[in-house]
Amino acid sequence: MTIDLHSGTRPAGVDAAVAAARRVIDALVRAGDMTDADMSDIADRLNAVADDLDSSSPPVDDRLVDMWRGDGMTRHDPVAGRENPIAPPLDYTAVDSRTIEAEATLGLPYQGPPSCVHGGVSALLLDHTLGVANGWAGASGVTAELTVRYHRLTPLFEPLTITARQISVDGRKIRTTGEIKAGGETCVSAEGLFIAKHPPRPR
Ligand SMILES: CCCCC/C=C\C/C=C\C/C=C\C/C=C\CCCC(=O)SCCNC(=O)CCNC(=O)[C@H](O)C(C)(C)COP(=O)(O)OP(=O)(O)OC[C@H]1O[C@@H](n2cnc3c(N)ncnc32)[C@H](O)[C@@H]1OP(=O)(O)O
């Protein structure tokens, strides 16, 4: 069974609030202490927002059930999740029946070397994208091995194409590859071994 690549939007403004939080994260990293803003006041205001959210949030077990509803894409993961402010977020489209891709431009919160994407962030994006390609191709599982090769530095502030394709399914073993490209050049490639295993979703 394949999955819908889009997790959809919710009407309550959640996506807009999370997008605003993403802006805040980006703006904080950009400002550092080179700002005239009153950072103590900003901390108070951000803490007030967090207090509002904390006081109105459901028990975590209820939220876990909500996060995992359905059988396909979720909205909370740290790569494509519209409800997760640390996700860029990637938005996948199908290339063919085993291949997906997304475009993203990453900013300062994802920095490793100067003006370049952190290698761990690239590995995260690829791990997840390989996993979603498996869901799209119809045989998915958990990552057992991920081999990542860094060919050249991956730039911040430039459009990146992240692609993944399922290569083979042999019993429970699923092999999947992917890459991150900038300007048509491969910056990072990955090979993953996934094992068909589906931890039960909280219900
Ligand atoms: C987030 C959950 C996703 C699940 C997918 C669900 C639905 C898909 C829908 C939508 C897709 C959307 C999003 C998904 C996107 C991303 C996925 C998230 C990726 C992750 O973030 S996931 C977390 C990190 N991941 C782990 O936390 C795994 C922990 N680990 C284990 O859970 C076990 O360790 C396991 C299951 C790996 C194996 O355990 P096991 O007992 O089930 O199987 P067993 O050991 O018998 O191995 C069977 C055969 O695989 C070979 N084999 C096993 N491991 C190997 C290895 N490392 N290297 C080489 N070969 C290996 C054996 O050698 C044997 O081979 P043989 O049959 O030939 O002897």
Ligand as a Chemical Component Dictionary entry (heavy atoms), coordinates in Angstrom:
data_LIG
# 
_chem_comp.id                   LIG 
_chem_comp.type                 NON-POLYMER 
_chem_comp.pdbx_formal_charge   0 
_chem_comp.three_letter_code    LIG 
# 
loop_
_chem_comp_atom.comp_id 
_chem_comp_atom.atom_id 
_chem_comp_atom.alt_atom_id 
_chem_comp_atom.type_symbol 
_chem_comp_atom.charge 
_chem_comp_atom.model_Cartn_x 
_chem_comp_atom.model_Cartn_y 
_chem_comp_atom.model_Cartn_z 
_chem_comp_atom.pdbx_ordinal 
LIG C1  C1  C 0 8.868  6.375   11.924 1  
LIG C2  C2  C 0 8.425  4.915   11.697 2  
LIG C3  C3  C 0 8.416  4.623   10.279 3  
LIG C4  C4  C 0 7.892  3.257   9.980  4  
LIG C5  C5  C 0 7.312  3.258   8.564  5  
LIG C6  C6  C 0 5.846  3.259   8.663  6  
LIG C7  C7  C 0 4.989  3.679   7.711  7  
LIG C8  C8  C 0 5.424  4.315   6.464  8  
LIG C9  C9  C 0 4.527  5.434   6.203  9  
LIG C10 C10 C 0 4.990  6.600   5.902  10 
LIG C11 C11 C 0 6.425  6.884   5.718  11 
LIG C12 C12 C 0 6.679  8.174   6.316  12 
LIG C13 C13 C 0 7.637  8.424   7.120  13 
LIG C14 C14 C 0 8.720  7.467   7.451  14 
LIG C15 C15 C 0 9.950  8.207   7.304  15 
LIG C16 C16 C 0 11.073 7.935   7.896  16 
LIG C17 C17 C 0 11.324 6.710   8.653  17 
LIG C18 C18 C 0 12.008 7.063   9.952  18 
LIG C19 C19 C 0 13.293 6.367   10.011 19 
LIG C20 C20 C 0 13.689 6.204   11.435 20 
LIG O1  O1  O 0 14.022 7.153   12.084 21 
LIG S1  S1  S 0 13.630 4.639   12.117 22 
LIG C21 C21 C 0 14.522 4.867   13.650 23 
LIG C22 C22 C 0 15.944 4.387   13.571 24 
LIG N1  N1  N 0 16.000 2.935   13.478 25 
LIG C23 C23 C 0 15.870 2.170   14.539 26 
LIG O2  O2  O 0 15.710 2.619   15.643 27 
LIG C24 C24 C 0 15.927 0.672   14.277 28 
LIG C25 C25 C 0 16.266 -0.074  15.553 29 
LIG N2  N2  N 0 16.573 -1.452  15.241 30 
LIG C26 C26 C 0 15.620 -2.387  15.167 31 
LIG O3  O3  O 0 14.450 -2.145  15.425 32 
LIG C27 C27 C 0 16.071 -3.737  14.755 33 
LIG O4  O4  O 0 17.407 -3.957  15.043 34 
LIG C28 C28 C 0 15.804 -4.030  13.242 35 
LIG C29 C29 C 0 14.325 -3.842  12.907 36 
LIG C30 C30 C 0 16.669 -3.092  12.360 37 
LIG C31 C31 C 0 16.166 -5.463  12.925 38 
LIG O5  O5  O 0 15.652 -6.301  13.970 39 
LIG P1  P1  P 0 14.670 -7.527  13.743 40 
LIG O6  O6  O 0 14.743 -8.389  14.968 41 
LIG O7  O7  O 0 13.325 -7.042  13.323 42 
LIG O8  O8  O 0 15.253 -8.279  12.502 43 
LIG P2  P2  P 0 16.537 -9.199  12.418 44 
LIG O9  O9  O 0 17.581 -8.814  13.399 45 
LIG O10 O10 O 0 16.065 -10.627 12.405 46 
LIG O11 O11 O 0 17.089 -8.806  10.958 47 
LIG C32 C32 C 0 16.351 -9.084  9.790  48 
LIG C33 C33 C 0 17.367 -9.138  8.666  49 
LIG O12 O12 O 0 17.962 -7.822  8.530  50 
LIG C34 C34 C 0 19.367 -7.876  8.763  51 
LIG N3  N3  N 0 19.801 -6.690  9.493  52 
LIG C35 C35 C 0 19.197 -6.169  10.576 53 
LIG N4  N4  N 0 19.851 -5.094  10.971 54 
LIG C36 C36 C 0 20.870 -4.912  10.110 55 
LIG C37 C37 C 0 21.880 -3.963  9.979  56 
LIG N5  N5  N 0 21.983 -2.942  10.820 57 
LIG N6  N6  N 0 22.764 -4.088  8.974  58 
LIG C38 C38 C 0 22.677 -5.101  8.107  59 
LIG N7  N7  N 0 21.718 -6.035  8.161  60 
LIG C39 C39 C 0 20.836 -5.941  9.170  61 
LIG C40 C40 C 0 19.587 -9.159  9.572  62 
LIG O13 O13 O 0 20.905 -9.637  9.401  63 
LIG C41 C41 C 0 18.540 -10.067 8.992  64 
LIG O14 O14 O 0 18.991 -10.564 7.750  65 
LIG P3  P3  P 0 18.813 -12.113 7.351  66 
LIG O15 O15 O 0 17.324 -12.373 7.358  67 
LIG O16 O16 O 0 19.418 -12.204 5.976  68 
LIG O17 O17 O 0 19.537 -12.878 8.383  69 
# 
loop_
_chem_comp_bond.comp_id 
_chem_comp_bond.atom_id_1 
_chem_comp_bond.atom_id_2 
_chem_comp_bond.value_order 
_chem_comp_bond.pdbx_ordinal 
LIG C1  C2  SING 1  
LIG C2  C3  SING 2  
LIG C3  C4  SING 3  
LIG C4  C5  SING 4  
LIG C5  C6  SING 5  
LIG C6  C7  DOUB 6  
LIG C7  C8  SING 7  
LIG C8  C9  SING 8  
LIG C9  C10 DOUB 9  
LIG C10 C11 SING 10 
LIG C11 C12 SING 11 
LIG C12 C13 DOUB 12 
LIG C13 C14 SING 13 
LIG C14 C15 SING 14 
LIG C15 C16 DOUB 15 
LIG C16 C17 SING 16 
LIG C17 C18 SING 17 
LIG C18 C19 SING 18 
LIG C19 C20 SING 19 
LIG C20 O1  DOUB 20 
LIG C20 S1  SING 21 
LIG S1  C21 SING 22 
LIG C21 C22 SING 23 
LIG C22 N1  SING 24 
LIG N1  C23 SING 25 
LIG C23 O2  DOUB 26 
LIG C23 C24 SING 27 
LIG C24 C25 SING 28 
LIG C25 N2  SING 29 
LIG N2  C26 SING 30 
LIG C26 O3  DOUB 31 
LIG C26 C27 SING 32 
LIG C27 O4  SING 33 
LIG C27 C28 SING 34 
LIG C28 C29 SING 35 
LIG C28 C30 SING 36 
LIG C28 C31 SING 37 
LIG C31 O5  SING 38 
LIG O5  P1  SING 39 
LIG P1  O6  DOUB 40 
LIG P1  O7  SING 41 
LIG P1  O8  SING 42 
LIG O8  P2  SING 43 
LIG P2  O9  DOUB 44 
LIG P2  O10 SING 45 
LIG P2  O11 SING 46 
LIG O11 C32 SING 47 
LIG C32 C33 SING 48 
LIG C33 O12 SING 49 
LIG C33 C41 SING 50 
LIG O12 C34 SING 51 
LIG C34 N3  SING 52 
LIG C34 C40 SING 53 
LIG N3  C35 SING 54 
LIG N3  C39 SING 55 
LIG C35 N4  DOUB 56 
LIG N4  C36 SING 57 
LIG C36 C37 SING 58 
LIG C36 C39 DOUB 59 
LIG C37 N5  SING 60 
LIG C37 N6  DOUB 61 
LIG N6  C38 SING 62 
LIG C38 N7  DOUB 63 
LIG N7  C39 SING 64 
LIG C40 O13 SING 65 
LIG C40 C41 SING 66 
LIG C41 O14 SING 67 
LIG O14 P3  SING 68 
LIG P3  O15 DOUB 69 
LIG P3  O16 SING 70 
LIG P3  O17 SING 71 
# 
